[in-house]
Amino acid sequence: MRLWRTTRCEITQYKPVTISGIMKLYPEGSKFNRENSIKRVALQRRKENSACSLRTLFCGVVQVLEPNPRDLSLSEANDNEYRTRLTLDGTLVYADQRISLITGHFPEEVCGNSAYDYIHEDDLPISLFAHKLMLSNSNGTGIIVHRLRTFSGSYVFLQSAGYLDYDKEAGTVNHFVCVSKLLM
């Protein structure tokens, strides 16, 4: 879907949309009465023994898709970043496979542990502050640079961006997602 430009010098931007609906066929000249149109179509087909002229009506909904940082295509995948899903207290419930390339830890060994167990002790206060700020922030996002302990015991610098993940049915926050990128 094309976004409306306010001036001619602006670059035209497009947004992805999803369209869903139903196609209905009505014979020419009908008043779109469903029961009558089905009978008319059947009668016309019997009489003419060929396809009759039909009107097509599409009833649908167009929804603009907002980008979600959680969605990652293979072309956007970066070896220097990984994604995690954490409970509100910081317990890791999911980590993608790329975590092992950066930290040396396998996803299975970090899941169930607190993310704060791996953060450098000097960076822990600012990490906890950023976590608390993200939970109280109106847009539910936060970003921080910190050191993370690797499997070998050394530390790497990461930039971690987190956002709250809302349960659409209940309207509550169950988890937050964190995208961590290796800083060189």
Secondary structure, 3 states (H helix, E strand, C coil): CECCCCCCCCCCCECCEEEEEEEEEEECCCCCCHHHHHHHHHHHHHHHCCCCCEEEEEEEEEEECCCCCCCCCCCCCCCCEEEEEEECCCEEEEECCCHHHHHCCCHHHHCCCEHHHCECCCCHHHHHHHHHHHHHCCCCEEEEEEEEECCCCCEEEEEEEEEEEEECCCCEEEEEEEEEEECC
